[in-house]
Amino acid sequence: MSQNWTEELGEPLSTFLEVPVEVERVELIPGGASKDTCVVDAVTPERELELLVRRAAGGTIYSDTLSLEQECKVLQAAYKAGIKTPKPYGYLEDLAGREAFVMERLEGESVGRRIVQKPEFETTREVLPKQLAEELSKIHAISLEQLPSLPGGRIGPAADYVLSTLERELDALEEPHPVIELGLSWLREHVPVSHGTVLNHGDFRVGNFLVDEEGLVGILDWEFAHLGDPVEDLAWPLVRAWRFGKDHLRLGGIGEAEPYLEHYNTLAGRQVTLEELFYWEVAGNVRWAIGSLNQAKRHLSGQERNVELAVIGRLASEVEYEILSLLERGS
Amino acid sequence: MQDRPSADELVRAVREFLEAEILPDLDDPRARFRTRVAMNALNILERELEQEETLLREELARLAALLGEDPATPDSLEKLKARVIELNRDLAQSIRQGEVPEGTLERLKQTVTDKLKVASPRYLERYE
């Protein structure tokens, strides 16, 4: 496969960049069920290029996952809006038989546990909450006209769309989960005021942030981008599963939620309250409980046999425990 | 009845083999990680073999109390599991229809705590 890539990638890259490009190295990064990611080194007469290529590897897993073409368009809009992301070079309809897109490869660390725990990221952890608030305010300001057609509710309160989606996904599991039902029931009864419909990154959390020792380098993984309430995105990094061992720090194991919220409100010109943030934190946990069970289902259905996915199914009870603890606090 | 080793003793033998003989020779970080995950799966299984029936009986009692159902425990493990699934289905349906029996949250929390005693005891220990 690597051979095909090397041979076929030079030509479209030359077209994107309007100079002759020679591909020197292609290396597949393991992991990723529906998409392959490849490290690609290439040269032009003037410079060396460090690239990542995302290429389809089969069907998509969730109905609301973006196609590579949509993901590339969202990334282009985000990059144009000055958001810290890898620079997208372009979309390829047919790269050795499958769709793909090419982007810049940024240097840095994205592994959550290291970012949260390693001493060399102490400065990063101090500056990151404000940087995240700033990037998110910019993402939420992108005009919807610049975007491809995306999943999510365009009209009406985003919560209604989210709740019916979660309910549908839970039903698709075909197993009874009273804890998740209880979470959904609380969410139905406490729907907050809508803050409108904006572009959501969709997976904005530690693990998808590339950092170096000074701070944020880039926001990664735009494949779950959708339209939704801004607070849905704002609360997702608070979900306990993304705290990587520093559970007392509600914002992804790196900071408190309040300064992050305040900075976001100032920059975005919104008045999101702590109660609204809490509501979407509950929603995030419900989403992730269903997500965990879905991961196990990928294993159980034979779609992707993998012991990691199998065990994640059992860890859904961690998320259930968090849901019930939040409901105790919220009642 | 099978001869020894018993089920839990067999599981432990495999887990110890992975830990003592496979893990130390692995260099690839991904293979190391997956081996640890596999060991964790066996740990879960060991705890489950020990506690499964007791925890199911307790879950059944809580569900029956919430739903006003017959709390009698079936006479086989298989029937016990089927009954717990059935009652969970009734409770899930009832909550979906907007009827949440009093004490649901507390009782479900006890059940989830028991699930975690098998699936992830350390999560409970460090939860604050």
HADDOCK unambig.tbl for C-alpha pairs under 7 A between the chains (distance, minus, plus):
assign (segid A and resid 176 and name CA) (segid B and resid 88 and name CA) 5.84 0.50 0.50
assign (segid A and resid 176 and name CA) (segid B and resid 89 and name CA) 4.85 0.50 0.50
assign (segid A and resid 176 and name CA) (segid B and resid 92 and name CA) 5.91 0.50 0.50
assign (segid A and resid 177 and name CA) (segid B and resid 92 and name CA) 6.17 0.50 0.50
assign (segid A and resid 178 and name CA) (segid B and resid 88 and name CA) 6.48 0.50 0.50
assign (segid A and resid 178 and name CA) (segid B and resid 91 and name CA) 6.23 0.50 0.50
assign (segid A and resid 178 and name CA) (segid B and resid 92 and name CA) 4.36 0.50 0.50
assign (segid A and resid 179 and name CA) (segid B and resid 108 and name CA) 6.70 0.50 0.50
assign (segid A and resid 181 and name CA) (segid B and resid 92 and name CA) 6.03 0.50 0.50
assign (segid A and resid 181 and name CA) (segid B and resid 95 and name CA) 6.26 0.50 0.50
assign (segid A and resid 181 and name CA) (segid B and resid 96 and name CA) 6.25 0.50 0.50
assign (segid A and resid 182 and name CA) (segid B and resid 95 and name CA) 6.40 0.50 0.50
assign (segid A and resid 185 and name CA) (segid B and resid 95 and name CA) 6.96 0.50 0.50
assign (segid A and resid 185 and name CA) (segid B and resid 96 and name CA) 6.82 0.50 0.50
assign (segid A and resid 307 and name CA) (segid B and resid 38 and name CA) 6.40 0.50 0.50
assign (segid A and resid 308 and name CA) (segid B and resid 34 and name CA) 6.71 0.50 0.50
assign (segid A and resid 308 and name CA) (segid B and resid 37 and name CA) 6.22 0.50 0.50
assign (segid A and resid 311 and name CA) (segid B and resid 41 and name CA) 6.31 0.50 0.50
assign (segid A and resid 314 and name CA) (segid B and resid 119 and name CA) 6.00 0.50 0.50
assign (segid A and resid 315 and name CA) (segid B and resid 119 and name CA) 6.64 0.50 0.50
assign (segid A and resid 317 and name CA) (segid B and resid 112 and name CA) 6.24 0.50 0.50
assign (segid A and resid 317 and name CA) (segid B and resid 115 and name CA) 6.73 0.50 0.50
assign (segid A and resid 317 and name CA) (segid B and resid 116 and name CA) 6.42 0.50 0.50
assign (segid A and resid 318 and name CA) (segid B and resid 116 and name CA) 6.93 0.50 0.50
assign (segid A and resid 321 and name CA) (segid B and resid 109 and name CA) 6.76 0.50 0.50
assign (segid A and resid 321 and name CA) (segid B and resid 112 and name CA) 6.14 0.50 0.50
assign (segid A and resid 324 and name CA) (segid B and resid 105 and name CA) 6.85 0.50 0.50
assign (segid A and resid 324 and name CA) (segid B and resid 109 and name CA) 6.49 0.50 0.50
